[in-house]
Amino acid sequence: MSTAPKSEVLTMIALAEYQTGAVVSRQVTKAEAGNVTLFAFDEGQELSEHTAPFDALVHVLDGEAEIKISGKPFLLKAGEAIIMPANEPHAVRAVKKFKMLLTMIRA
């Protein structure tokens, strides 16, 4: 997973392409304090329920996703975002193929 070039204008939605039956990720930037990663999910693909020790912001750039946080489903479309709180179980499922930008701050 390579990071995006620094000091360049980035077209976020183009940094990761959809692949049939897959979840594709591309790290945009990474630092000790956190990271930003772009994901492209094919329709029906998912990340199973898990927890993380830090808050994470999910910003949907394209398509439609169901984000479950502590068992409660949220339907997000392009342009919408949600914060997944630290230590709460969450899962992500592509209702339609979608791209999301995940920002995790560790500090």
C-alpha positions as CSV (number, residue, x, y, z in Angstrom):
1,M,0.0,0.0,0.0
2,S,1.8,3.1,-1.2
3,T,0.9,6.6,0.0
4,A,-0.1,9.4,-2.4
5,P,2.4,12.0,-3.5
6,K,2.7,15.0,-1.3
7,S,2.2,18.6,-2.4
8,E,0.1,17.6,-5.4
9,V,-3.6,18.2,-6.0
10,L,-5.3,14.8,-5.6
11,T,-8.5,13.6,-7.2
12,M,-9.5,11.4,-4.3
13,I,-12.2,9.4,-6.0
14,A,-9.6,8.4,-8.7
15,L,-6.9,7.1,-6.3
16,A,-8.5,3.6,-6.0
17,E,-10.4,1.8,-8.7
18,Y,-13.2,-0.7,-8.2
19,Q,-12.4,-4.3,-8.7
20,T,-15.0,-7.1,-9.1
21,G,-15.6,-9.0,-5.9
22,A,-13.0,-7.0,-3.9
23,V,-12.3,-4.3,-1.5
24,V,-9.4,-2.1,-2.7
25,S,-7.5,0.3,-0.4
26,R,-4.9,3.0,-0.9
27,Q,-3.2,4.8,1.9
28,V,-3.3,8.5,1.1
29,T,-1.1,9.6,4.0
30,K,0.2,8.0,7.2
31,A,1.8,9.6,10.3
32,E,2.3,8.6,13.9
33,A,-0.8,10.7,14.8
34,G,-3.1,9.0,12.3
35,N,-3.7,8.0,8.7
36,V,-6.1,8.6,5.8
37,T,-7.0,5.7,3.5
38,L,-9.3,5.5,0.5
39,F,-11.3,2.3,0.0
40,A,-13.3,1.1,-3.1
41,F,-15.8,-1.6,-2.3
42,D,-17.5,-3.7,-5.0
43,E,-21.3,-4.1,-4.4
44,G,-21.9,-6.6,-1.6
45,Q,-18.4,-6.5,-0.2
46,E,-17.9,-5.8,3.4
47,L,-15.6,-5.4,6.4
48,S,-16.8,-7.6,9.2
49,E,-17.6,-6.2,12.6
50,H,-14.5,-5.1,14.6
51,T,-13.4,-2.4,17.0
52,A,-10.6,0.2,16.9
53,P,-9.0,2.1,19.8
54,F,-9.5,5.5,18.1
55,D,-12.4,7.5,16.6
56,A,-12.6,7.2,12.8
57,L,-14.4,9.4,10.3
58,V,-15.9,7.7,7.2
59,H,-16.7,10.0,4.3
60,V,-18.6,8.4,1.4
61,L,-17.3,9.8,-1.9
62,D,-19.3,7.6,-4.3
63,G,-22.1,5.0,-4.1
64,E,-23.9,3.8,-1.1
65,A,-22.9,2.0,2.1
66,E,-24.4,0.6,5.3
67,I,-22.3,1.4,8.4
68,K,-23.3,-0.5,11.5
69,I,-22.1,1.0,14.8
70,S,-22.9,-1.0,18.0
71,G,-25.5,-2.9,16.0
72,K,-27.3,0.2,14.7
73,P,-27.4,0.5,10.9
74,F,-26.8,3.8,9.1
75,L,-27.3,4.2,5.3
76,L,-24.8,6.7,3.8
77,K,-24.7,8.1,0.3
78,A,-22.1,10.1,-1.6
79,G,-21.3,13.3,0.2
80,E,-22.3,12.0,3.7
81,A,-20.0,11.1,6.6
82,I,-20.2,9.5,10.0
83,I,-17.9,9.2,13.0
84,M,-17.3,5.7,14.3
85,P,-16.5,6.1,18.0
86,A,-13.5,4.4,19.5
87,N,-14.0,0.9,21.0
88,E,-17.5,0.5,19.6
89,P,-18.1,-2.4,17.3
90,H,-18.6,-1.4,13.7
91,A,-18.9,-3.0,10.2
92,V,-19.1,-1.7,6.7
93,R,-21.1,-3.1,3.8
94,A,-21.4,-1.9,0.2
95,V,-25.2,-1.6,-0.6
96,K,-24.0,-0.4,-4.1
97,K,-20.3,-0.2,-5.0
98,F,-18.9,2.7,-3.1
99,K,-15.7,4.6,-2.2
100,M,-15.0,6.0,1.2
101,L,-12.2,8.0,2.7
102,L,-11.3,6.8,6.2
103,T,-9.6,9.2,8.5
104,M,-8.2,7.8,11.8
105,I,-6.6,10.1,14.4
106,R,-4.6,8.3,17.0
107,A,-3.8,11.3,19.2
